[in-house]
Amino acid sequence: MNILRDSTTLCTKRRLFLLFMLNMSDWVCTLALVSTGVFEEANPLMKNVISMPMLGFLVKVALPLVMILAALPRLKNSDERQVLLSNRVCLCGVLIYVLINLYHLFCFGIVNMA
């Protein structure tokens, strides 16, 4: 199975789940790094959101979960072209979040060295 060419609905569901988990990991790591006082949120749209725990939970956990759950039934009725496009979009999101999470690990290394 080639991860870049797999266009099954199951693959899309897996990528959506992975994207959701990486998104939550980003949120938790960002909160941890910001709490050190050494780092600040780089995303201007999220700067105010992370300072309010309930809003942060809604934006980073609840809203993405609702969106994924709403997309899953539509995915069942999608044609092959739509599933392939969904897979590619999910894969791009996963790659971006993997890079963000690797950056967080790098930042944790900096905090531990100080």
N, CA, C and O atoms as a GROMACS GRO file, in nm:
protein
  456
    1MET      N    1   0.084  -0.118   0.000
    1MET     CA    2   0.000   0.000   0.000
    1MET      C    3   0.088   0.124   0.000
    1MET      O    4   0.176   0.138   0.086
    2ASN      N    5   0.067   0.212  -0.094
    2ASN     CA    6   0.142   0.336  -0.104
    2ASN      C    7   0.062   0.447  -0.037
    2ASN      O    8  -0.048   0.480  -0.081
    3ILE      N    9   0.117   0.505   0.069
    3ILE     CA   10   0.045   0.606   0.148
    3ILE      C   11   0.009   0.730   0.066
    3ILE      O   12  -0.090   0.797   0.096
    4LEU      N   13   0.087   0.760  -0.036
    4LEU     CA   14   0.059   0.879  -0.117
    4LEU      C   15  -0.048   0.855  -0.222
    4LEU      O   16  -0.110   0.950  -0.270
    5ARG      N   17  -0.071   0.730  -0.258
    5ARG     CA   18  -0.167   0.700  -0.364
    5ARG      C   19  -0.293   0.630  -0.316
    5ARG      O   20  -0.386   0.609  -0.393
    6ASP      N   21  -0.297   0.593  -0.189
    6ASP     CA   22  -0.413   0.522  -0.136
    6ASP      C   23  -0.533   0.616  -0.134
    6ASP      O   24  -0.528   0.722  -0.073
    7SER      N   25  -0.640   0.578  -0.199
    7SER     CA   26  -0.756   0.666  -0.209
    7SER      C   27  -0.882   0.600  -0.158
    7SER      O   28  -0.992   0.626  -0.208
    8THR      N   29  -0.867   0.515  -0.058
    8THR     CA   30  -0.985   0.449  -0.004
    8THR      C   31  -1.050   0.536   0.103
    8THR      O   32  -0.986   0.624   0.161
    9THR      N   33  -1.177   0.510   0.126
    9THR     CA   34  -1.249   0.580   0.231
    9THR      C   35  -1.187   0.551   0.367
    9THR      O   36  -1.176   0.641   0.451
   10LEU      N   37  -1.145   0.427   0.390
   10LEU     CA   38  -1.082   0.391   0.516
   10LEU      C   39  -0.955   0.472   0.538
   10LEU      O   40  -0.927   0.516   0.650
   11CYS      N   41  -0.878   0.492   0.434
   11CYS     CA   42  -0.756   0.571   0.444
   11CYS      C   43  -0.790   0.716   0.483
   11CYS      O   44  -0.721   0.776   0.564
   12THR      N   45  -0.896   0.770   0.425
   12THR     CA   46  -0.937   0.906   0.458
   12THR      C   47  -0.978   0.914   0.605
   12THR      O   48  -0.942   1.010   0.674
   13LYS      N   49  -1.051   0.815   0.653
   13LYS     CA   50  -1.092   0.814   0.794
   13LYS      C   51  -0.971   0.809   0.885
   13LYS      O   52  -0.967   0.878   0.987
   14ARG      N   53  -0.872   0.728   0.850
   14ARG     CA   54  -0.750   0.719   0.930
   14ARG      C   55  -0.676   0.852   0.931
   14ARG      O   56  -0.626   0.895   1.034
   15ARG      N   57  -0.668   0.915   0.816
   15ARG     CA   58  -0.598   1.043   0.808
   15ARG      C   59  -0.673   1.151   0.886
   15ARG      O   60  -0.610   1.236   0.949
   16LEU      N   61  -0.804   1.149   0.882
   16LEU     CA   62  -0.882   1.244   0.962
   16LEU      C   63  -0.858   1.223   1.110
   16LEU      O   64  -0.842   1.320   1.185
   17PHE      N   65  -0.854   1.099   1.154
   17PHE     CA   66  -0.826   1.069   1.294
   17PHE      C   67  -0.685   1.115   1.331
   17PHE      O   68  -0.666   1.177   1.435
   18LEU      N   69  -0.588   1.086   1.247
   18LEU     CA   70  -0.450   1.129   1.272
   18LEU      C   71  -0.441   1.281   1.275
   18LEU      O   72  -0.371   1.337   1.359
   19LEU      N   73  -0.509   1.346   1.184
   19LEU     CA   74  -0.511   1.492   1.181
   19LEU      C   75  -0.569   1.548   1.310
   19LEU      O   76  -0.517   1.644   1.366
   20PHE      N   77  -0.677   1.487   1.358
   20PHE     CA   78  -0.739   1.529   1.483
   20PHE      C   79  -0.642   1.512   1.601
   20PHE      O   80  -0.630   1.602   1.684
   21MET      N   81  -0.575   1.399   1.607
   21MET     CA   82  -0.482   1.373   1.716
   21MET      C   83  -0.362   1.468   1.712
   21MET      O   84  -0.316   1.517   1.816
   22LEU      N   85  -0.311   1.495   1.594
   22LEU     CA   86  -0.199   1.589   1.580
   22LEU      C   87  -0.242   1.731   1.617
   22LEU      O   88  -0.164   1.806   1.675
   23ASN      N   89  -0.365   1.768   1.584
   23ASN     CA   90  -0.418   1.898   1.620
   23ASN      C   91  -0.426   1.912   1.772
   23ASN      O   92  -0.388   2.016   1.827
   24MET      N   93  -0.474   1.808   1.840
   24MET     CA   94  -0.480   1.813   1.986
   24MET      C   95  -0.340   1.816   2.047
   24MET      O   96  -0.316   1.887   2.145
   25SER      N   97  -0.249   1.741   1.989
   25SER     CA   98  -0.111   1.742   2.035
   25SER      C   99  -0.050   1.882   2.022
   25SER      O  100   0.021   1.928   2.110
   26ASP      N  101  -0.080   1.947   1.911
   26ASP     CA  102  -0.033   2.084   1.890
   26ASP      C  103  -0.085   2.175   2.000
   26ASP      O  104  -0.010   2.256   2.054
   27TRP      N  105  -0.212   2.162   2.034
   27TRP     CA  106  -0.273   2.245   2.136
   27TRP      C  107  -0.208   2.223   2.273
   27TRP      O  108  -0.172   2.319   2.342
   28VAL      N  109  -0.192   2.097   2.311
   28VAL     CA  110  -0.133   2.065   2.441
   28VAL      C  111   0.012   2.113   2.447
   28VAL      O  112   0.054   2.172   2.547
   29CYS      N  113   0.089   2.088   2.343
   29CYS     CA  114   0.229   2.131   2.341
   29CYS      C  115   0.241   2.282   2.342
   29CYS      O  116   0.328   2.338   2.410
   30THR      N  117   0.154   2.350   2.268
   30THR     CA  118   0.157   2.496   2.268
   30THR      C  119   0.128   2.550   2.407
   30THR      O  120   0.197   2.641   2.453
   31LEU      N  121   0.028   2.496   2.474
   31LEU     CA  122  -0.004   2.540   2.610
   31LEU      C  123   0.114   2.518   2.703
   31LEU      O  124   0.146   2.604   2.785
   32ALA      N  125   0.179   2.403   2.691
   32ALA     CA  126   0.294   2.371   2.776
   32ALA      C  127   0.410   2.467   2.750
   32ALA      O  128   0.472   2.516   2.844
   33LEU      N  129   0.438   2.492   2.624
   33LEU     CA  130   0.550   2.581   2.591
   33LEU      C  131   0.522   2.725   2.631
   33LEU      O  132   0.610   2.794   2.681
   34VAL      N  133   0.400   2.772   2.608
   34VAL     CA  134   0.364   2.909   2.646
   34VAL      C  135   0.371   2.926   2.797
   34VAL      O  136   0.409   3.032   2.846
   35SER      N  137   0.335   2.821   2.871
   35SER     CA  138   0.336   2.830   3.018
   35SER      C  139   0.478   2.845   3.074
   35SER      O  140   0.493   2.887   3.188
   36THR      N  141   0.581   2.812   2.995
   36THR     CA  142   0.719   2.828   3.042
   36THR      C  143   0.760   2.974   3.046
   36THR      O  144   0.854   3.010   3.116
   37GLY      N  145   0.688   3.059   2.972
   37GLY     CA  146   0.724   3.200   2.965
   37GLY      C  147   0.834   3.229   2.864
   37GLY      O  148   0.866   3.345   2.839
   38VAL      N  149   0.891   3.125   2.806
   38VAL     CA  150   0.999   3.141   2.708
   38VAL      C  151   0.942   3.156   2.567
   38VAL      O  152   1.002   3.222   2.482
   39PHE      N  153   0.826   3.096   2.543
   39PHE     CA  154   0.765   3.096   2.410
   39PHE      C  155   0.630   3.166   2.413
   39PHE      O  156   0.568   3.180   2.518
   40GLU      N  157   0.587   3.210   2.297
   40GLU     CA  158   0.452   3.264   2.282
   40GLU      C  159   0.388   3.204   2.158
   40GLU      O  160   0.457   3.154   2.069
   41GLU      N  161   0.257   3.210   2.153
   41GLU     CA  162   0.184   3.157   2.038
   41GLU      C  163   0.223   3.234   1.913
   41GLU      O  164   0.217   3.357   1.911
   42ALA      N  165   0.262   3.164   1.808
   42ALA     CA  166   0.305   3.228   1.684
   42ALA      C  167   0.188   3.261   1.593
   42ALA      O  168   0.197   3.353   1.511
   43ASN      N  169   0.079   3.188   1.605
   43ASN     CA  170  -0.037   3.208   1.520
   43ASN      C  171  -0.121   3.324   1.575
   43ASN      O  172  -0.179   3.312   1.683
   44PRO      N  173  -0.129   3.435   1.503
   44PRO     CA  174  -0.203   3.550   1.555
   44PRO      C  175  -0.352   3.522   1.578
   44PRO      O  176  -0.414   3.584   1.663
   45LEU      N  177  -0.409   3.428   1.503
   45LEU     CA  178  -0.550   3.394   1.523
   45LEU      C  179  -0.572   3.316   1.652
   45LEU      O  180  -0.681   3.320   1.708
   46MET      N  181  -0.470   3.248   1.698
   46MET     CA  182  -0.484   3.164   1.818
   46MET      C  183  -0.432   3.229   1.945
   46MET      O  184  -0.451   3.174   2.054
   47LYS      N  185  -0.365   3.344   1.934
   47LYS     CA  186  -0.306   3.409   2.052
   47LYS      C  187  -0.406   3.429   2.164
   47LYS      O  188  -0.378   3.395   2.279
   48ASN      N  189  -0.521   3.484   2.134
   48ASN     CA  190  -0.622   3.508   2.237
   48ASN      C  191  -0.695   3.380   2.276
   48ASN      O  192  -0.740   3.366   2.389
   49VAL      N  193  -0.707   3.289   2.182
   49VAL     CA  194  -0.782   3.165   2.208
   49VAL      C  195  -0.714   3.080   2.315
   49VAL      O  196  -0.781   3.025   2.402
   50ILE      N  197  -0.581   3.068   2.308
   50ILE     CA  198  -0.514   2.979   2.403
   50ILE      C  199  -0.515   3.032   2.545
   50ILE      O  200  -0.494   2.957   2.640
   51SER      N  201  -0.539   3.162   2.561
   51SER     CA  202  -0.544   3.219   2.695
   51SER      C  203  -0.678   3.192   2.764
   51SER      O  204  -0.692   3.218   2.884
   52MET      N  205  -0.775   3.141   2.689
   52MET     CA  206  -0.906   3.108   2.746
   52MET      C  207  -0.930   2.958   2.729
   52MET      O  208  -0.962   2.912   2.619
   53PRO      N  209  -0.914   2.882   2.837
   53PRO     CA  210  -0.919   2.735   2.826
   53PRO      C  211  -1.046   2.681   2.759
   53PRO      O  212  -1.036   2.591   2.675
   54MET      N  213  -1.162   2.733   2.793
   54MET     CA  214  -1.284   2.679   2.734
   54MET      C  215  -1.292   2.709   2.584
   54MET      O  216  -1.331   2.623   2.505
   55LEU      N  217  -1.255   2.830   2.545
   55LEU     CA  218  -1.255   2.866   2.403
   55LEU      C  219  -1.151   2.783   2.329
   55LEU      O  220  -1.175   2.738   2.217
   56GLY      N  221  -1.035   2.762   2.391
   56GLY     CA  222  -0.932   2.678   2.330
   56GLY      C  223  -0.981   2.537   2.307
   56GLY      O  224  -0.956   2.478   2.202
   57PHE      N  225  -1.052   2.482   2.406
   57PHE     CA  226  -1.109   2.348   2.392
   57PHE      C  227  -1.210   2.345   2.278
   57PHE      O  228  -1.211   2.251   2.198
   58LEU      N  229  -1.294   2.446   2.270
   58LEU     CA  230  -1.394   2.450   2.163
   58LEU      C  231  -1.330   2.457   2.025
   58LEU      O  232  -1.371   2.386   1.933
   59VAL      N  233  -1.229   2.542   2.012
   59VAL     CA  234  -1.166   2.565   1.881
   59VAL      C  235  -1.075   2.449   1.840
   59VAL      O  236  -1.072   2.412   1.723
   60LYS      N  237  -1.001   2.392   1.934
   60LYS     CA  238  -0.901   2.291   1.900
   60LYS      C  239  -0.949   2.147   1.916
   60LYS      O  240  -0.886   2.056   1.862
   61VAL      N  241  -1.059   2.125   1.989
   61VAL     CA  242  -1.105   1.988   2.010
   61VAL      C  243  -1.249   1.970   1.960
   61VAL      O  244  -1.275   1.890   1.870
   62ALA      N  245  -1.341   2.044   2.019
   62ALA     CA  246  -1.484   2.023   1.990
   62ALA      C  247  -1.519   2.053   1.844
   62ALA      O  248  -1.581   1.971   1.776
   63LEU      N  249  -1.480   2.169   1.795
   63LEU     CA  250  -1.514   2.208   1.657
   63LEU      C  251  -1.455   2.111   1.553
   63LEU      O  252  -1.528   2.066   1.464
   64PRO      N  253  -1.325   2.077   1.562
   64PRO     CA  254  -1.272   1.980   1.465
   64PRO      C  255  -1.341   1.844   1.473
   64PRO      O  256  -1.364   1.779   1.371
   65LEU      N  257  -1.374   1.800   1.595
   65LEU     CA  258  -1.442   1.672   1.610
   65LEU      C  259  -1.580   1.675   1.545
   65LEU      O  260  -1.618   1.580   1.477
   66VAL      N  261  -1.654   1.782   1.567
   66VAL     CA  262  -1.786   1.796   1.505
   66VAL      C  263  -1.774   1.798   1.353
   66VAL      O  264  -1.855   1.737   1.283
   67MET      N  265  -1.673   1.869   1.302
   67MET     CA  266  -1.654   1.877   1.158
   67MET      C  267  -1.621   1.740   1.099
   67MET      O  268  -1.671   1.704   0.992
   68ILE      N  269  -1.537   1.664   1.168
   68ILE     CA  270  -1.502   1.530   1.120
   68ILE      C  271  -1.624   1.439   1.123
   68ILE      O  272  -1.650   1.366   1.028
   69LEU      N  273  -1.698   1.443   1.232
   69LEU     CA  274  -1.817   1.359   1.243
   69LEU      C  275  -1.921   1.396   1.138
   69LEU      O  276  -1.995   1.309   1.090
   70ALA      N  277  -1.928   1.523   1.102
   70ALA     CA  278  -2.021   1.565   0.996
   70ALA      C  279  -1.972   1.522   0.858
   70ALA      O  280  -2.053   1.497   0.769
   71ALA      N  281  -1.841   1.512   0.841
   71ALA     CA  282  -1.785   1.475   0.711
   71ALA      C  283  -1.793   1.325   0.684
   71ALA      O  284  -1.803   1.284   0.568
   72LEU      N  285  -1.789   1.244   0.788
   72LEU     CA  286  -1.785   1.098   0.768
   72LEU      C  287  -1.905   1.043   0.690
   72LEU      O  288  -1.884   0.963   0.599
   73PRO      N  289  -2.029   1.083   0.720
   73PRO     CA  290  -2.140   1.031   0.639
   73PRO      C  291  -2.132   1.075   0.492
   73PRO      O  292  -2.169   1.000   0.402
   74ARG      N  293  -2.084   1.197   0.469
   74ARG     CA  294  -2.069   1.245   0.331
   74ARG      C  295  -1.962   1.166   0.257
   74ARG      O  296  -1.970   1.147   0.136
   75LEU      N  297  -1.863   1.122   0.331
   75LEU     CA  298  -1.754   1.045   0.271
   75LEU      C  299  -1.804   0.913   0.213
   75LEU      O  300  -1.754   0.867   0.110
   76LYS      N  301  -1.902   0.853   0.279
   76LYS     CA  302  -1.959   0.726   0.231
   76LYS      C  303  -2.020   0.741   0.092
   76LYS      O  304  -2.013   0.648   0.011
   77ASN      N  305  -2.079   0.856   0.066
   77ASN     CA  306  -2.149   0.879  -0.061
   77ASN      C  307  -2.062   0.947  -0.166
   77ASN      O  308  -2.111   0.985  -0.273
   78SER      N  309  -1.934   0.964  -0.137
   78SER     CA  310  -1.844   1.033  -0.228
   78SER      C  311  -1.797   0.941  -0.340
   78SER      O  312  -1.784   0.820  -0.323
   79ASP      N  313  -1.773   1.002  -0.455
   79ASP     CA  314  -1.717   0.923  -0.565
   79ASP      C  315  -1.565   0.914  -0.548
   79ASP      O  316  -1.507   0.976  -0.459
   80GLU      N  317  -1.503   0.838  -0.635
   80GLU     CA  318  -1.358   0.813  -0.624
   80GLU      C  319  -1.276   0.943  -0.631
   80GLU      O  320  -1.178   0.959  -0.558
   81ARG      N  321  -1.316   1.034  -0.717
   81ARG     CA  322  -1.244   1.161  -0.731
   81ARG      C  323  -1.252   1.243  -0.603
   81ARG      O  324  -1.152   1.302  -0.562
   82GLN      N  325  -1.368   1.246  -0.539
   82GLN     CA  326  -1.384   1.321  -0.416
   82GLN      C  327  -1.304   1.259  -0.301
   82GLN      O  328  -1.246   1.331  -0.220
   83VAL      N  329  -1.303   1.126  -0.295
   83VAL     CA  330  -1.226   1.058  -0.191
   83VAL      C  331  -1.077   1.084  -0.210
   83VAL      O  332  -1.005   1.108  -0.114
   84LEU      N  333  -1.030   1.078  -0.334
   84LEU     CA  334  -0.890   1.105  -0.363
   84LEU      C  335  -0.853   1.247  -0.322
   84LEU      O  336  -0.748   1.269  -0.262
   85LEU      N  337  -0.937   1.344  -0.356
   85LEU     CA  338  -0.912   1.483  -0.316
   85LEU      C  339  -0.910   1.497  -0.164
   85LEU      O  340  -0.823   1.564  -0.109
   86SER      N  341  -1.006   1.434  -0.098
   86SER     CA  342  -1.011   1.438   0.049
   86SER      C  343  -0.884   1.379   0.109
   86SER      O  344  -0.829   1.433   0.205
   87ASN      N  345  -0.837   1.269   0.052
   87ASN     CA  346  -0.715   1.207   0.100
   87ASN      C  347  -0.595   1.299   0.085
   87ASN      O  348  -0.512   1.309   0.175
   88ARG      N  349  -0.587   1.364  -0.027
   88ARG     CA  350  -0.473   1.455  -0.051
   88ARG      C  351  -0.476   1.575   0.043
   88ARG      O  352  -0.372   1.616   0.094
   89VAL      N  353  -0.594   1.630   0.066
   89VAL     CA  354  -0.607   1.743   0.158
   89VAL      C  355  -0.570   1.700   0.300
   89VAL      O  356  -0.498   1.770   0.370
   90CYS      N  357  -0.620   1.582   0.340
   90CYS     CA  358  -0.587   1.530   0.472
   90CYS      C  359  -0.437   1.505   0.486
   90CYS      O  360  -0.377   1.537   0.588
   91LEU      N  361  -0.378   1.449   0.383
   91LEU     CA  362  -0.234   1.422   0.387
   91LEU      C  363  -0.154   1.552   0.401
   91LEU      O  364  -0.057   1.555   0.476
   92CYS      N  365  -0.194   1.656   0.332
   92CYS     CA  366  -0.127   1.786   0.346
   92CYS      C  367  -0.139   1.837   0.489
   92CYS      O  368  -0.042   1.885   0.548
   93GLY      N  369  -0.259   1.826   0.545
   93GLY     CA  370  -0.280   1.867   0.684
   93GLY      C  371  -0.195   1.787   0.781
   93GLY      O  372  -0.136   1.843   0.873
   94VAL      N  373  -0.189   1.656   0.760
   94VAL     CA  374  -0.108   1.570   0.846
   94VAL      C  375   0.039   1.610   0.837
   94VAL      O  376   0.107   1.621   0.939
   95LEU      N  377   0.088   1.632   0.717
   95LEU     CA  378   0.229   1.671   0.701
   95LEU      C  379   0.259   1.804   0.770
   95LEU      O  380   0.364   1.818   0.833
   96ILE      N  381   0.169   1.900   0.759
   96ILE     CA  382   0.188   2.029   0.826
   96ILE      C  383   0.191   2.011   0.977
   96ILE      O  384   0.278   2.066   1.044
   97TYR      N  385   0.096   1.935   1.030
   97TYR     CA  386   0.092   1.914   1.175
   97TYR      C  387   0.209   1.830   1.224
   97TYR      O  388   0.254   1.849   1.338
   98VAL      N  389   0.260   1.739   1.144
   98VAL     CA  390   0.380   1.664   1.184
   98VAL      C  391   0.496   1.762   1.198
   98VAL      O  392   0.572   1.754   1.294
   99LEU      N  393   0.511   1.853   1.103
   99LEU     CA  394   0.618   1.954   1.111
   99LEU      C  395   0.601   2.042   1.234
   99LEU      O  396   0.698   2.071   1.303
  100ILE      N  397   0.479   2.084   1.261
  100ILE     CA  398   0.452   2.168   1.379
  100ILE      C  399   0.487   2.092   1.506
  100ILE      O  400   0.549   2.148   1.597
  101ASN      N  401   0.448   1.966   1.514
  101ASN     CA  402   0.477   1.887   1.633
  101ASN      C  403   0.626   1.859   1.648
  101ASN      O  404   0.677   1.853   1.760
  102LEU      N  405   0.696   1.840   1.538
  102LEU     CA  406   0.842   1.826   1.545
  102LEU      C  407   0.905   1.956   1.596
  102LEU      O  408   1.000   1.952   1.675
  103TYR      N  409   0.854   2.067   1.552
  103TYR     CA  410   0.902   2.197   1.602
  103TYR      C  411   0.879   2.208   1.753
  103TYR      O  412   0.965   2.258   1.825
  104HIS      N  413   0.764   2.162   1.799
  104HIS     CA  414   0.737   2.164   1.943
  104HIS      C  415   0.840   2.079   2.018
  104HIS      O  416   0.889   2.120   2.124
  105LEU      N  417   0.872   1.962   1.965
  105LEU     CA  418   0.973   1.878   2.030
  105LEU      C  419   1.108   1.949   2.036
  105LEU      O  420   1.177   1.942   2.138
  106PHE      N  421   1.143   2.017   1.930
  106PHE     CA  422   1.266   2.097   1.927
  106PHE      C  423   1.262   2.204   2.036
  106PHE      O  424   1.360   2.225   2.107
  107CYS      N  425   1.148   2.272   2.048
  107CYS     CA  426   1.134   2.377   2.150
  107CYS      C  427   1.142   2.320   2.292
  107CYS      O  428   1.199   2.382   2.381
  108PHE      N  429   1.084   2.201   2.313
  108PHE     CA  430   1.096   2.137   2.445
  108PHE      C  431   1.243   2.109   2.476
  108PHE      O  432   1.286   2.119   2.591
  109GLY      N  433   1.319   2.073   2.374
  109GLY     CA  434   1.463   2.053   2.392
  109GLY      C  435   1.532   2.180   2.435
  109GLY      O  436   1.621   2.176   2.520
  110ILE      N  437   1.494   2.291   2.378
  110ILE     CA  438   1.551   2.420   2.414
  110ILE      C  439   1.518   2.454   2.559
  110ILE      O  440   1.604   2.499   2.634
  111VAL      N  441   1.393   2.431   2.599
  111VAL     CA  442   1.351   2.460   2.736
  111VAL      C  443   1.429   2.373   2.834
  111VAL      O  444   1.469   2.420   2.940
  112ASN      N  445   1.452   2.248   2.800
  112ASN     CA  446   1.524   2.158   2.891
  112ASN      C  447   1.672   2.192   2.900
  112ASN      O  448   1.736   2.162   3.000
  113MET      N  449   1.727   2.255   2.796
  113MET     CA  450   1.868   2.292   2.798
  113MET      C  451   1.892   2.418   2.883
  113MET      O  452   2.001   2.439   2.936
  114ALA      N  453   1.788   2.500   2.896
  114ALA     CA  454   1.804   2.628   2.969
  114ALA      C  455   1.798   2.609   3.118
  114ALA      O  456   1.809   2.707   3.192
   0.00000   0.00000   0.00000
